[in-house]
């Protein structure tokens, strides 16, 4: 999940600061009460309401895959996911799962279809 925007966090905390009941803030802004409590605590401790970075290593395959995939699909539209994965590993030296390939194809600009073309 992506974190709530800084703008929304600031609006929620501004409403709380003006004295609006927290339950009402939950209803108006569609955020949870624990989120409001976390944001208040973070602002109190750090002076900022910025979202913390997502833990773990950054994604490395997606950028390479998104760059490589459009030309691959254009040149070889009838390959299976497994065959595309093998071609990616051969060309880029990075192993990718069929699930990752399947998730990446719809994210391409222009929304490539997953269906094979028929003669």
Backbone as CSV, one residue per row, in Angstrom:
resi,resn,N_x,N_y,N_z,CA_x,CA_y,CA_z,C_x,C_y,C_z
1,UNK,0.832,-1.188,0.000,0.000,0.000,0.000,0.870,1.243,0.000
2,UNK,0.383,2.275,-0.635,1.081,3.546,-0.623,0.651,4.324,0.613
3,UNK,1.547,5.130,1.167,1.169,5.935,2.330,0.221,7.066,1.928
4,UNK,-0.537,7.545,2.907,-1.393,8.702,2.665,-0.519,9.894,2.294
5,UNK,-1.049,10.801,1.497,-0.280,11.966,1.054,-0.014,12.898,2.234
6,UNK,1.060,13.662,2.098,1.412,14.622,3.139,0.307,15.673,3.278
7,UNK,-0.299,16.052,2.155,-1.373,17.035,2.167,-2.553,16.557,3.019
8,UNK,-2.951,15.292,2.851,-4.050,14.751,3.648,-3.670,14.707,5.123
9,UNK,-2.459,14.283,5.411,-2.003,14.229,6.811,-2.093,15.609,7.460
10,UNK,-1.626,16.626,6.722,-1.659,17.981,7.274,-3.087,18.463,7.491
11,UNK,-3.990,18.156,6.572,-5.395,18.571,6.723,-6.044,17.877,7.915
12,UNK,-5.753,16.590,8.097,-6.317,15.846,9.221,-5.812,16.431,10.531
13,UNK,-4.516,16.669,10.621,-3.955,17.198,11.870,-4.407,18.633,12.121
14,UNK,-4.613,19.383,11.069,-5.131,20.739,11.229,-6.546,20.700,11.811
15,UNK,-7.358,19.779,11.344,-8.723,19.634,11.869,-8.683,19.235,13.337
16,UNK,-7.786,18.331,13.701,-7.648,17.924,15.100,-7.189,19.114,15.946
17,UNK,-6.247,19.889,15.416,-5.735,21.063,16.140,-6.815,22.119,16.355
18,UNK,-7.761,22.229,15.419,-8.849,23.202,15.565,-9.888,22.753,16.579
19,UNK,-9.753,21.510,17.065,-10.664,21.040,18.089,-11.757,20.114,17.575
20,UNK,-11.676,19.714,16.338,-12.675,18.797,15.784,-12.522,17.444,16.485
21,UNK,-13.628,16.827,16.835,-13.612,15.524,17.481,-12.945,14.502,16.555
22,UNK,-12.096,13.660,17.108,-11.342,12.705,16.289,-12.250,11.729,15.552
23,UNK,-13.355,11.342,16.172,-14.286,10.438,15.480,-14.893,11.118,14.252
24,UNK,-15.148,12.404,14.386,-15.677,13.165,13.256,-14.613,13.296,12.156
25,UNK,-13.360,13.491,12.552,-12.255,13.573,11.592,-12.144,12.256,10.822
26,UNK,-12.309,11.138,11.533,-12.274,9.820,10.896,-13.349,9.734,9.818
27,UNK,-14.558,10.189,10.124,-15.665,10.133,9.172,-15.448,11.070,7.983
28,UNK,-14.995,12.289,8.261,-14.855,13.296,7.211,-13.731,12.941,6.234
29,UNK,-12.583,12.527,6.759,-11.411,12.308,5.916,-11.205,10.845,5.511
30,UNK,-11.931,9.933,6.120,-11.817,8.531,5.744,-10.503,7.884,6.136
31,UNK,-9.947,8.316,7.261,-8.725,7.701,7.778,-9.059,7.040,9.108
32,UNK,-8.183,6.173,9.584,-8.465,5.477,10.828,-7.977,6.270,12.029
33,UNK,-8.577,5.996,13.161,-8.174,6.643,14.403,-6.725,6.307,14.762
34,UNK,-6.269,5.057,14.606,-4.849,4.776,14.874,-3.900,5.572,13.969
35,UNK,-4.305,5.836,12.729,-3.461,6.647,11.845,-3.320,8.058,12.391
36,UNK,-4.430,8.620,12.849,-4.386,9.969,13.420,-3.460,9.987,14.622
37,UNK,-3.571,8.983,15.482,-2.709,8.910,16.666,-1.237,8.798,16.276
38,UNK,-0.927,7.977,15.253,0.463,7.838,14.792,0.996,9.151,14.245
39,UNK,0.165,9.855,13.479,0.610,11.110,12.887,0.841,12.173,13.955
40,UNK,-0.023,12.205,14.958,0.173,13.147,16.062,1.458,12.839,16.818
41,UNK,1.699,11.562,17.062,2.910,11.155,17.767,4.154,11.499,16.945
42,UNK,4.114,11.213,15.654,5.263,11.502,14.792,5.540,12.997,14.734
43,UNK,4.481,13.796,14.644,4.668,15.248,14.608,5.240,15.754,15.926
44,UNK,4.760,15.175,17.035,5.253,15.567,18.359,6.733,15.204,18.515
45,UNK,7.120,14.027,18.030,8.488,13.544,18.222,9.480,14.104,17.213
46,UNK,9.055,14.274,15.964,10.001,14.683,14.929,9.724,16.063,14.359
47,UNK,8.517,16.583,14.553,8.152,17.861,13.973,7.690,17.750,12.529
48,UNK,7.602,16.544,12.017,7.202,16.322,10.633,6.129,15.247,10.576
49,UNK,5.346,15.269,9.513,4.340,14.227,9.313,4.647,13.413,8.053
50,UNK,5.875,13.512,7.567,6.295,12.747,6.387,6.125,11.252,6.643
51,UNK,5.766,10.541,5.605,5.656,9.091,5.706,7.054,8.501,5.832
52,UNK,7.168,7.458,6.626,8.452,6.777,6.742,8.704,5.973,5.477
53,UNK,9.959,5.795,5.113,10.237,4.994,3.920,9.789,3.555,4.111
54,UNK,9.418,2.928,3.018,8.999,1.537,3.050,10.224,0.677,3.295
55,UNK,10.171,-0.210,4.274,11.364,-1.003,4.587,11.687,-2.016,3.500
56,UNK,12.917,-2.417,3.494,13.355,-3.424,2.538,14.161,-2.811,1.418
57,UNK,14.787,-3.641,0.641,15.605,-3.130,-0.463,14.718,-2.560,-1.565
58,UNK,15.217,-1.582,-2.300,14.422,-1.025,-3.393,14.254,-2.028,-4.527
59,UNK,13.180,-1.883,-5.250,12.911,-2.769,-6.386,13.950,-2.509,-7.470
60,UNK,14.553,-3.577,-7.975,15.577,-3.425,-9.007,15.104,-3.967,-10.339
61,UNK,14.299,-4.983,-10.315,13.910,-5.639,-11.556,12.871,-4.838,-12.334
62,UNK,11.958,-4.191,-11.638,10.814,-3.569,-12.306,11.241,-2.533,-13.338
63,UNK,12.184,-1.652,-12.980,12.593,-0.608,-13.914,13.206,-1.217,-15.167
64,UNK,14.063,-2.207,-14.989,14.697,-2.866,-16.133,13.644,-3.598,-16.965
65,UNK,12.737,-4.272,-16.284,11.695,-5.026,-16.971,10.762,-4.101,-17.758
66,UNK,10.387,-2.969,-17.160,9.504,-2.024,-17.845,10.173,-1.419,-19.076
67,UNK,11.483,-1.276,-19.035,12.210,-0.737,-20.178,12.361,-1.786,-21.284
68,UNK,12.599,-3.021,-20.895,12.871,-4.100,-21.842,11.607,-4.663,-22.490
69,UNK,10.535,-4.734,-21.726,9.346,-5.474,-22.124,8.599,-4.953,-23.356
70,UNK,8.410,-3.642,-23.559,7.615,-3.210,-24.726,8.165,-3.712,-26.061
71,UNK,9.468,-3.591,-26.254,10.024,-4.052,-27.527,9.944,-5.580,-27.641
72,UNK,10.107,-6.276,-26.519,10.001,-7.737,-26.513,8.598,-8.175,-26.916
73,UNK,7.583,-7.527,-26.359,6.201,-7.887,-26.682,5.858,-7.536,-28.129
74,UNK,6.439,-6.455,-28.623,6.170,-6.055,-29.999,6.818,-7.037,-30.978
75,UNK,8.040,-7.456,-30.669,8.763,-8.356,-31.565,8.321,-9.810,-31.427
76,UNK,7.862,-10.206,-30.248,7.485,-11.597,-29.982,6.154,-11.662,-29.243
77,UNK,5.062,-11.265,-29.876,3.786,-11.164,-29.161,3.184,-12.505,-28.747
78,UNK,3.591,-13.591,-29.377,2.938,-14.872,-29.111,3.712,-15.788,-28.172
79,UNK,4.763,-15.277,-27.525,5.489,-16.105,-26.566,4.687,-16.237,-25.274
80,UNK,4.915,-17.325,-24.565,4.263,-17.521,-23.265,5.004,-16.707,-22.213
81,UNK,4.405,-16.573,-21.033,5.065,-15.853,-19.940,6.415,-16.476,-19.620
82,UNK,6.454,-17.802,-19.566,7.703,-18.495,-19.278,8.776,-18.205,-20.312
83,UNK,8.375,-18.132,-21.574,9.333,-17.822,-22.643,9.822,-16.385,-22.544
84,UNK,8.927,-15.457,-22.179,9.351,-14.063,-21.963,10.326,-13.984,-20.792
85,UNK,10.073,-14.754,-19.742,10.975,-14.766,-18.579,12.352,-15.278,-18.978
86,UNK,12.378,-16.327,-19.764,13.650,-16.868,-20.233,14.400,-15.876,-21.103
87,UNK,13.688,-15.183,-21.979,14.313,-14.184,-22.843,14.858,-13.017,-22.014
88,UNK,14.120,-12.617,-20.985,14.577,-11.524,-20.116,15.854,-11.922,-19.395
89,UNK,15.886,-13.143,-18.881,17.077,-13.620,-18.180,18.266,-13.696,-19.144
90,UNK,18.009,-14.133,-20.361,19.074,-14.240,-21.357,19.612,-12.863,-21.746
91,UNK,18.699,-11.903,-21.951,19.111,-10.561,-22.401,19.701,-9.705,-21.281
92,UNK,19.088,-9.779,-20.087,19.479,-8.866,-19.009,20.276,-9.530,-17.892
93,UNK,20.309,-10.852,-17.888,21.048,-11.551,-16.851,20.367,-11.537,-15.496
94,UNK,19.069,-11.262,-15.478,18.305,-11.196,-14.235,17.138,-12.166,-14.337
95,UNK,16.992,-13.020,-13.339,15.883,-13.965,-13.323,14.620,-13.273,-12.829
96,UNK,13.503,-13.554,-13.481,12.218,-12.980,-13.086,11.171,-14.089,-13.142
97,UNK,10.248,-14.048,-12.210,9.217,-15.086,-12.153,8.104,-14.809,-13.161
98,UNK,7.345,-15.854,-13.449,6.187,-15.678,-14.337,5.175,-14.730,-13.701
99,UNK,5.028,-14.802,-12.380,4.073,-13.921,-11.693,4.490,-12.459,-11.848
100,UNK,5.774,-12.177,-11.701,6.253,-10.802,-11.860,6.038,-10.316,-13.290
101,UNK,6.295,-11.190,-14.243,6.083,-10.839,-15.648,4.598,-10.551,-15.892
102,UNK,3.740,-11.387,-15.332,2.296,-11.236,-15.500,1.799,-9.925,-14.886
103,UNK,2.374,-9.535,-13.744,1.977,-8.280,-13.090,2.501,-7.065,-13.832
104,UNK,3.640,-7.203,-14.498,4.271,-6.057,-15.145,3.622,-5.711,-16.477
105,UNK,3.184,-6.689,-17.223,2.639,-6.437,-18.559,1.468,-5.452,-18.536
106,UNK,0.482,-5.589,-17.648,-0.612,-4.600,-17.649,-0.179,-3.201,-17.210
107,UNK,0.957,-3.082,-16.552,1.442,-1.772,-16.088,2.138,-0.980,-17.189
108,UNK,2.344,-1.586,-18.322,3.033,-0.907,-19.415,2.191,0.238,-19.944
109,UNK,2.842,1.309,-20.402,2.086,2.398,-21.022,1.320,1.868,-22.231
110,UNK,0.085,2.201,-22.312,-0.744,1.718,-23.403,-1.473,0.436,-23.064
111,UNK,-1.143,-0.176,-21.920,-1.845,-1.363,-21.452,-1.851,-2.517,-22.416
112,UNK,-0.710,-3.170,-22.566,-0.628,-4.329,-23.467,-1.585,-5.411,-23.009
113,UNK,-2.291,-6.033,-23.938,-3.183,-7.130,-23.556,-2.384,-8.386,-23.258
114,UNK,-2.936,-9.251,-22.456,-2.288,-10.518,-22.136,-2.682,-11.611,-23.110
115,UNK,-3.690,-11.396,-23.933,-4.153,-12.426,-24.833,-3.209,-12.549,-26.024
116,UNK,-3.074,-13.770,-26.503,-2.285,-13.984,-27.707,-3.102,-13.536,-28.919
117,UNK,-2.380,-13.117,-29.956,-3.078,-12.730,-31.176,-3.443,-13.983,-31.971
118,UNK,-4.549,-13.927,-32.638,-5.008,-15.058,-33.436,-4.727,-14.806,-34.902
119,UNK,-4.376,-15.845,-35.671,-4.075,-15.644,-37.098,-5.288,-15.250,-37.896
